[in-house]
Amino acid sequence: MATVAMLGNFDWKQFKRRAFSTPANSAITIIVYAVLLWLVWTAINWALFNAVWSAEDVEQCSKEGACWSVIDARYRLILFGLYPFDEHWRSTLACLAIVGTIVLSCFPWTWTAKRLSVIWVVGFAAYYLLMEGGLLGLTQVTTDQWGGLALTLFLFSSVVLIGMPMGLGLALARRSEMPVLRTFASLVIDLIRSLPLLTTLFTAAVVMPILLPSWLEGDKIWRVIIAFGLFFACYQAEVLRGGFQAIPKGQFEAGKALGLTYWQILGRIVLPQVFRHALPATINNVVVTFKETAIVIIIGFFDILASANAAFGTPEWAPYYLEVLIFVALIYWVFLFGLGQYGEYLKRRMKVAER
């Protein structure tokens, strides 16, 4: 739909005037588009017409076409990582639970505190029960065996779920009239934003167990999620602070004149406008966070990118690393494109609400 809209708004007359204004421009235009068409045809020919699709036909793979046999043979490793083979159905259901939770949260009729709380509690409980096991006759699988797409989705949704309210809290604290609270929030935001994400995650995964007593260490995955969530929250706090600065001070004064409390002014008047102003940057922050989940490979988590590396890590499949990376890239694209389109929907909805 977005592509059709772009084509509909394209100014063909202006394009013709610029592209074919002189014989030289016409020649350059024809050559450039001929090269582009050749590249597109070559890619399609490699990916589809000359490709080998079945793992049973791996011997027929050649340099002329893609060898999608590696996906047919190794997709379980890519999607589920180190998770026990016989329990892959649990990881599949866990993925569906997380995706279903995210999708349900996108519908406007769920946008109440009670409904969202129920949806996320049930969704995360279902995910954790399926992945961890230990109850209802399910074999226990420790978090160091979690991996693949299920782990990537869990990390992403947990970071956003924890980081969004933390970001709002830091933004409000930074605007507080209490100097101690305002200074503390500023120090936390500036300190975390000055550090690379990898440093923050490495500290949570490796350094914290050295500094903390054993009873306070907790599980490695939760330490990483909390640290990642704090990193997300500090950037989101600055995004929301920009949204607050776009609100005229007169609205706070008008709310006080009407006898509303601070939290009523905040919840009913200010925050809806703040989120509307901060929406584009918030969507960008969420998209970047989904991509940055791949960093956890460095601290020992077997996410979908690590699983992909293992899929072509054997001599048999090593020549076909490009096919595996394209497959993983398509998975990332599906989720990121969906997030981007949902952001566009929210912007259109908020513009209608303003009228």
C-alpha positions as CSV (number, residue, x, y, z in Angstrom):
1,M,0.0,0.0,0.0
2,A,2.8,2.4,0.9
3,T,4.5,1.6,-2.5
4,V,1.3,2.3,-4.4
5,A,0.8,5.6,-2.5
6,M,4.4,6.6,-3.4
7,L,3.9,5.8,-7.1
8,G,0.6,7.7,-7.0
9,N,2.3,10.8,-5.6
10,F,5.3,10.6,-8.0
11,D,5.6,13.6,-10.4
12,W,6.2,11.9,-13.7
13,K,6.3,15.2,-15.7
14,Q,9.0,16.5,-13.5
15,F,10.9,13.2,-13.8
16,K,10.7,13.3,-17.6
17,R,11.8,17.0,-17.6
18,R,14.9,16.2,-15.4
19,A,15.8,12.8,-16.8
20,F,15.4,13.5,-20.5
21,S,16.1,17.2,-20.7
22,T,19.1,16.8,-22.9
23,P,20.6,14.0,-25.0
24,A,23.3,13.4,-22.4
25,N,20.8,13.2,-19.6
26,S,18.7,10.8,-21.6
27,A,21.6,8.5,-22.3
28,I,22.7,8.5,-18.6
29,T,19.1,7.7,-17.6
30,I,18.8,4.9,-20.0
31,I,22.1,3.4,-19.0
32,V,21.5,3.6,-15.3
33,Y,18.0,2.0,-15.5
34,A,19.3,-0.7,-17.8
35,V,22.0,-1.6,-15.3
36,L,19.4,-1.6,-12.5
37,L,17.1,-3.9,-14.5
38,W,20.0,-6.2,-15.2
39,L,21.0,-6.3,-11.5
40,V,17.3,-7.0,-10.5
41,W,17.0,-9.8,-13.1
42,T,20.3,-11.3,-12.0
43,A,19.2,-11.4,-8.4
44,I,15.8,-12.9,-9.3
45,N,17.5,-15.5,-11.5
46,W,19.9,-16.4,-8.7
47,A,17.3,-16.4,-5.9
48,L,14.5,-18.2,-7.8
49,F,15.0,-19.7,-11.2
50,N,18.4,-21.3,-10.7
51,A,17.9,-22.0,-7.0
52,V,17.9,-25.4,-5.3
53,W,15.3,-25.7,-2.6
54,S,15.4,-29.2,-1.1
55,A,18.0,-30.6,1.3
56,E,17.9,-33.8,-0.7
57,D,19.2,-32.0,-3.8
58,V,22.2,-30.3,-2.1
59,E,24.6,-32.0,-4.6
60,Q,22.9,-30.0,-7.4
61,C,23.9,-26.7,-5.8
62,S,26.0,-24.5,-8.0
63,K,27.4,-21.0,-8.1
64,E,24.8,-20.0,-10.6
65,G,21.9,-20.2,-8.2
66,A,21.0,-19.9,-4.6
67,C,21.3,-23.1,-2.4
68,W,18.2,-22.7,-0.2
69,S,18.8,-26.4,0.8
70,V,20.7,-25.0,3.7
71,I,17.5,-23.4,5.0
72,D,15.6,-26.6,4.5
73,A,18.2,-28.6,6.4
74,R,19.1,-26.1,9.1
75,Y,16.0,-24.0,9.8
76,R,15.5,-25.7,13.2
77,L,18.9,-24.6,14.3
78,I,18.3,-21.1,13.0
79,L,14.9,-20.6,14.6
80,F,15.4,-22.5,17.9
81,G,19.2,-22.4,18.6
82,L,20.3,-24.7,21.4
83,Y,16.8,-25.5,22.6
84,P,16.3,-29.4,22.8
85,F,15.2,-30.8,19.5
86,D,12.3,-32.8,20.9
87,E,11.0,-29.6,22.6
88,H,10.9,-27.3,19.6
89,W,7.1,-27.3,19.7
90,R,7.4,-25.4,23.0
91,S,9.7,-22.8,21.5
92,T,7.3,-22.4,18.6
93,L,4.3,-21.8,20.9
94,A,6.4,-19.4,23.0
95,C,7.1,-17.3,19.9
96,L,3.5,-17.3,19.0
97,A,2.6,-16.2,22.6
98,I,5.0,-13.2,22.4
99,V,3.9,-12.2,18.9
100,G,0.3,-12.6,19.8
101,T,0.8,-10.4,22.9
102,I,2.4,-7.7,20.8
103,V,-0.3,-7.9,18.1
104,L,-3.1,-7.7,20.6
105,S,-1.5,-4.7,22.3
106,C,-1.6,-2.8,19.0
107,F,-5.4,-2.8,18.8
108,P,-7.0,0.4,20.2
109,W,-9.6,-1.5,22.2
110,T,-6.8,-2.9,24.4
111,W,-5.4,0.5,25.3
112,T,-6.5,0.5,29.0
113,A,-4.2,-0.2,31.9
114,K,-6.2,-3.2,33.0
115,R,-6.5,-4.9,29.6
116,L,-2.8,-4.3,28.7
117,S,-1.7,-5.6,32.1
118,V,-3.7,-8.8,31.7
119,I,-2.5,-9.3,28.1
120,W,1.2,-8.9,29.0
121,V,1.0,-10.9,32.2
122,V,-0.7,-13.8,30.5
123,G,1.6,-13.5,27.4
124,F,4.8,-13.5,29.4
125,A,3.6,-16.2,31.8
126,A,2.8,-18.4,28.8
127,Y,6.2,-17.7,27.2
128,Y,8.1,-18.4,30.4
129,L,6.2,-21.6,31.3
130,L,6.7,-23.0,27.8
131,M,10.4,-22.1,27.6
132,E,11.5,-22.9,31.1
133,G,9.2,-25.8,31.8
134,G,9.3,-27.5,35.2
135,L,5.6,-27.4,35.6
136,L,2.6,-29.2,34.1
137,G,4.8,-32.1,33.1
138,L,7.1,-30.0,30.9
139,T,10.8,-30.8,31.1
140,Q,12.9,-28.0,32.6
141,V,15.1,-26.1,30.1
142,T,17.5,-23.6,31.6
143,T,17.9,-20.2,30.1
144,D,21.4,-21.0,28.8
145,Q,19.7,-23.3,26.3
146,W,17.2,-20.8,25.0
147,G,18.0,-19.4,21.6
148,G,17.0,-18.5,18.1
149,L,14.0,-16.4,17.2
150,A,12.2,-17.1,20.5
151,L,15.1,-15.6,22.5
152,T,15.3,-12.5,20.2
153,L,11.6,-11.8,20.5
154,F,11.7,-12.3,24.3
155,L,14.7,-9.9,24.7
156,F,13.1,-7.2,22.5
157,S,9.6,-7.3,24.1
158,S,11.1,-7.4,27.6
159,V,13.4,-4.5,27.0
160,V,10.6,-2.3,25.6
161,L,8.2,-3.3,28.3
162,I,10.6,-2.5,31.1
163,G,12.3,0.5,29.4
164,M,9.2,2.5,28.4
165,P,7.9,3.2,31.9
166,M,11.4,3.6,33.2
167,G,12.0,6.2,30.4
168,L,8.8,8.0,31.3
169,G,9.9,8.0,35.0
170,L,13.3,9.4,34.2
171,A,11.8,12.1,32.0
172,L,9.5,13.2,34.7
173,A,12.3,13.1,37.3
174,R,14.5,15.2,35.1
175,R,11.7,17.8,35.0
176,S,11.0,17.6,38.7
177,E,11.1,20.7,40.9
178,M,13.1,18.7,43.5
179,P,16.9,19.4,42.8
180,V,18.1,16.1,44.2
181,L,15.7,14.0,42.1
182,R,16.4,16.2,39.0
183,T,20.2,15.9,39.4
184,F,20.0,12.1,40.0
185,A,18.0,11.6,36.9
186,S,20.3,13.8,34.8
187,L,23.4,11.9,36.0
188,V,21.8,8.5,35.3
189,I,20.7,9.5,31.8
190,D,23.9,11.2,30.8
191,L,26.1,8.4,32.2
192,I,24.2,5.6,30.5
193,R,23.9,7.4,27.2
194,S,27.7,8.1,27.2
195,L,28.4,4.4,27.3
196,P,28.2,1.9,24.4
197,L,25.4,-0.6,24.7
198,L,28.0,-3.5,24.6
199,T,29.7,-2.0,27.7
200,T,26.5,-1.9,29.6
201,L,25.5,-5.4,28.7
202,F,29.0,-6.8,29.4
203,T,28.9,-5.1,32.8
204,A,25.6,-6.7,33.6
205,A,26.6,-10.2,32.3
206,V,30.2,-10.5,33.5
207,V,31.1,-7.7,36.0
208,M,28.0,-7.7,38.2
209,P,28.4,-11.3,39.4
210,I,31.9,-10.5,40.6
211,L,30.7,-7.5,42.6
212,L,27.5,-8.9,44.0
213,P,27.0,-11.7,46.5
214,S,25.9,-15.0,45.1
215,W,22.4,-14.7,46.5
216,L,21.9,-11.4,44.7
217,E,23.3,-12.3,41.3
218,G,20.1,-13.6,39.7
219,D,19.8,-15.1,36.3
220,K,22.1,-13.8,33.6
221,I,19.3,-13.2,31.2
222,W,17.4,-11.0,33.6
223,R,20.5,-9.0,34.5
224,V,21.0,-8.3,30.7
225,I,17.4,-7.5,30.2
226,I,17.4,-4.9,33.0
227,A,20.6,-3.3,31.8
228,F,19.3,-3.2,28.2
229,G,16.0,-1.8,29.5
230,L,17.8,0.9,31.4
231,F,19.8,1.8,28.2
232,F,16.6,2.0,26.2
233,A,14.9,4.0,29.0
234,C,17.7,6.7,29.0
235,Y,17.3,7.3,25.3
236,Q,13.5,7.2,25.5
237,A,13.6,9.7,28.4
238,E,15.3,12.2,26.1
239,V,12.8,11.5,23.4
240,L,9.9,12.2,25.9
241,R,11.7,15.3,27.2
242,G,11.6,16.7,23.8
243,G,7.8,16.0,23.7
244,F,7.4,17.8,27.0
245,Q,9.2,20.8,25.7
246,A,6.7,21.1,22.9
247,I,3.8,21.5,25.3
248,P,3.0,25.2,26.3
249,K,3.3,25.9,30.0
250,G,-0.1,27.5,29.8
251,Q,-1.7,24.1,29.7
252,F,-0.3,23.2,33.1
253,E,-1.6,26.5,34.5
254,A,-5.0,26.0,32.9
255,G,-5.2,22.6,34.4
256,K,-4.4,24.0,37.9
257,A,-7.0,26.7,37.4
258,L,-9.6,24.0,36.8
259,G,-8.7,22.4,40.1
260,L,-7.0,19.3,38.6
261,T,-4.2,17.6,40.4
262,Y,-0.7,17.2,39.0
263,W,-1.3,13.6,38.0
264,Q,-4.7,14.4,36.4
265,I,-3.1,17.2,34.3
266,L,-0.3,14.8,33.4
267,G,-2.5,11.9,32.5
268,R,-5.4,13.6,30.8
269,I,-3.9,16.6,29.2
270,V,-0.1,16.5,28.8
271,L,1.0,12.9,28.3
272,P,-1.3,12.2,25.3
273,Q,0.3,15.3,23.5
274,V,3.8,14.3,24.6
275,F,3.5,10.8,23.1
276,R,2.0,12.3,19.9
277,H,5.0,14.7,19.5
278,A,7.5,11.9,20.5
279,L,6.0,9.2,18.3
280,P,8.4,9.3,15.3
281,A,11.5,9.2,17.5
282,T,9.9,6.5,19.7
283,I,9.2,4.2,16.8
284,N,12.8,4.8,15.6
285,N,14.1,3.9,19.1
286,V,12.0,0.7,19.2
287,V,13.2,-0.3,15.7
288,V,16.9,0.3,16.7
289,T,16.3,-1.8,19.8
290,F,15.1,-4.7,17.8
291,K,18.2,-4.7,15.7
292,E,20.5,-4.2,18.7
293,T,19.3,-7.4,20.3
294,A,21.9,-9.1,18.0
295,I,24.6,-7.7,20.2
296,V,23.8,-10.3,22.9
297,I,25.7,-12.8,20.8
298,I,28.9,-11.3,22.2
299,I,28.0,-12.0,25.8
300,G,27.1,-15.6,25.2
301,F,23.4,-15.7,24.2
302,F,22.4,-17.8,21.3
303,D,20.0,-15.4,19.5
304,I,18.8,-15.8,15.9
305,L,22.0,-14.3,14.5
306,A,24.2,-16.7,16.5
307,S,22.0,-19.6,15.4
308,A,22.5,-18.5,11.8
309,N,26.3,-18.4,12.2
310,A,26.1,-22.0,13.6
311,A,23.9,-23.1,10.7
312,F,26.7,-22.5,8.2
313,G,29.5,-23.3,10.6
314,T,30.1,-26.8,9.2
315,P,32.2,-27.6,6.2
316,E,29.2,-29.0,4.3
317,W,27.2,-25.7,4.6
318,A,30.0,-23.1,4.9
319,P,29.8,-22.1,1.2
320,Y,26.1,-21.1,1.6
321,Y,26.4,-18.5,4.3
322,L,24.9,-15.9,2.1
323,E,21.6,-17.8,1.8
324,V,21.4,-18.1,5.6
325,L,22.1,-14.4,6.2
326,I,19.5,-13.5,3.6
327,F,16.9,-15.7,5.4
328,V,17.7,-14.0,8.7
329,A,17.6,-10.6,7.1
330,L,14.1,-11.3,5.8
331,I,13.0,-12.3,9.3
332,Y,14.4,-9.0,10.7
333,W,12.8,-7.1,7.8
334,V,9.3,-8.6,8.4
335,F,9.3,-7.5,12.1
336,L,10.9,-4.1,11.4
337,F,8.6,-3.4,8.5
338,G,5.6,-4.3,10.6
339,L,6.8,-1.9,13.4
340,G,7.3,0.9,10.9
341,Q,3.9,0.4,9.3
342,Y,2.3,0.4,12.8
343,G,4.0,3.6,13.5
344,E,2.6,5.2,10.3
345,Y,-0.9,3.9,11.4
346,L,-0.5,5.6,14.8
347,K,0.6,8.9,13.2
348,R,-2.4,8.8,10.9
349,R,-4.7,8.0,13.8
350,M,-3.3,10.9,15.9
351,K,-3.7,13.3,13.0
352,V,-7.4,12.4,12.8
353,A,-7.7,12.8,16.5
354,E,-6.3,16.3,16.3
355,R,-9.1,17.5,13.8
